[in-house]
Amino acid sequence: MDIYDLIMLLASLSESKRRIVLALAHLAPKAVSGVQLTMMISYSGKSRTLYRGVLDELAADRLILADKLTPRLYSVRINHENPLLQTLTNLVKKHGRELRKLYTTIIQKNK
């Protein structure tokens, strides 16, 4: 039943929200900066635009955790306490090795 519920959750998200959740699941339990996240999901806008909309909504829905490190720098990670997102992170750990490598490479380039 968890897999079905997870599929329904992902299907209910907009494309940008789904891309963020999936990208963060591949890196769990690590956190990334907004700039790194925008590079990972190939977002054309600035990271602060994400914070004003999409990330705020994902945080309000308890799908991500956004920690404010400084007034202009946030750390974003998947909400590891959500049972459906735990299922997702377990799936991508088992089946998403190649995409995890790609995301890790992107993060390393943007440090």
C-alpha positions as CSV (number, residue, x, y, z in Angstrom):
1,M,0.0,0.0,0.0
2,D,2.9,2.4,0.7
3,I,4.0,2.2,-3.0
4,Y,0.6,3.1,-4.2
5,D,0.3,6.0,-1.8
6,L,3.7,7.2,-2.8
7,I,2.7,7.1,-6.5
8,M,-0.4,9.1,-5.7
9,L,1.5,11.6,-3.7
10,L,4.0,12.1,-6.5
11,A,1.2,12.3,-9.1
12,S,-0.5,15.1,-7.1
13,L,2.6,17.3,-7.2
14,S,3.4,19.9,-9.9
15,E,6.3,19.1,-12.1
16,S,8.7,21.4,-10.3
17,K,7.7,20.1,-6.8
18,R,8.1,16.5,-8.1
19,R,11.5,17.2,-9.5
20,I,12.6,18.7,-6.2
21,V,11.3,15.9,-4.1
22,L,12.9,13.2,-6.3
23,A,16.2,15.1,-6.5
24,L,16.3,15.4,-2.7
25,A,15.4,11.8,-2.2
26,H,18.4,10.7,-4.3
27,L,20.7,12.6,-1.9
28,A,19.0,11.8,1.4
29,P,20.0,12.4,4.2
30,K,22.2,15.1,2.8
31,A,21.1,18.7,2.5
32,V,21.8,21.0,-0.4
33,S,21.8,24.8,-0.9
34,G,19.2,26.5,-3.0
35,V,21.7,27.2,-5.7
36,Q,22.7,23.5,-5.8
37,L,19.1,22.5,-5.9
38,T,18.4,24.8,-8.9
39,M,21.3,23.3,-10.7
40,M,20.1,19.7,-10.0
41,I,16.6,20.3,-11.3
42,S,17.8,22.5,-14.2
43,Y,15.6,25.4,-12.9
44,S,16.0,28.5,-15.0
45,G,15.2,31.0,-12.3
46,K,17.2,32.1,-9.3
47,S,17.1,30.0,-6.1
48,R,15.4,32.8,-4.2
49,T,12.4,32.5,-6.5
50,L,12.1,28.8,-5.5
51,Y,12.1,29.9,-1.8
52,R,9.2,32.3,-2.3
53,G,7.0,29.7,-3.8
54,V,7.7,26.1,-4.4
55,L,10.0,25.4,-1.5
56,D,7.7,27.3,0.9
57,E,4.8,25.1,-0.2
58,L,6.8,21.9,0.1
59,A,7.9,22.9,3.6
60,A,4.3,23.7,4.6
61,D,3.2,20.3,3.3
62,R,6.0,18.8,5.4
63,L,7.7,17.2,2.4
64,I,11.0,19.0,2.8
65,L,12.9,20.6,5.6
66,A,14.4,24.0,4.9
67,D,16.9,25.3,7.4
68,K,17.8,29.0,7.3
69,L,21.6,29.1,7.8
70,T,22.0,32.9,7.2
71,P,19.6,35.5,6.0
72,R,20.3,34.6,2.4
73,L,21.4,30.9,2.7
74,Y,19.1,27.9,3.2
75,S,19.8,24.2,3.5
76,V,17.2,22.0,1.9
77,R,16.6,18.3,2.5
78,I,13.8,15.8,2.2
79,N,11.7,15.2,5.3
80,H,13.0,11.9,6.4
81,E,10.3,11.6,9.1
82,N,7.5,11.2,6.5
83,P,6.8,7.5,6.0
84,L,6.1,7.8,2.3
85,L,9.2,9.8,1.7
86,Q,11.2,7.1,3.6
87,T,9.8,4.6,1.1
88,L,10.9,6.9,-1.7
89,T,14.4,7.3,-0.4
90,N,14.7,3.5,0.1
91,L,13.6,3.0,-3.5
92,V,16.0,5.4,-5.0
93,K,18.9,4.1,-2.9
94,K,18.3,0.7,-4.4
95,H,17.4,1.7,-7.9
96,G,18.7,5.2,-8.5
97,R,22.5,4.9,-8.3
98,E,23.2,6.5,-11.7
99,L,21.0,9.6,-11.0
100,R,22.6,9.9,-7.5
101,K,26.0,10.0,-9.2
102,L,24.8,12.7,-11.6
103,Y,23.4,14.8,-8.7
104,T,26.6,14.4,-6.7
105,T,28.7,15.6,-9.7
106,I,26.4,18.6,-10.1
107,I,26.8,19.4,-6.4
108,Q,30.5,19.1,-6.5
109,K,30.8,21.5,-9.4
110,N,28.7,24.1,-7.5
111,K,30.4,24.1,-4.1
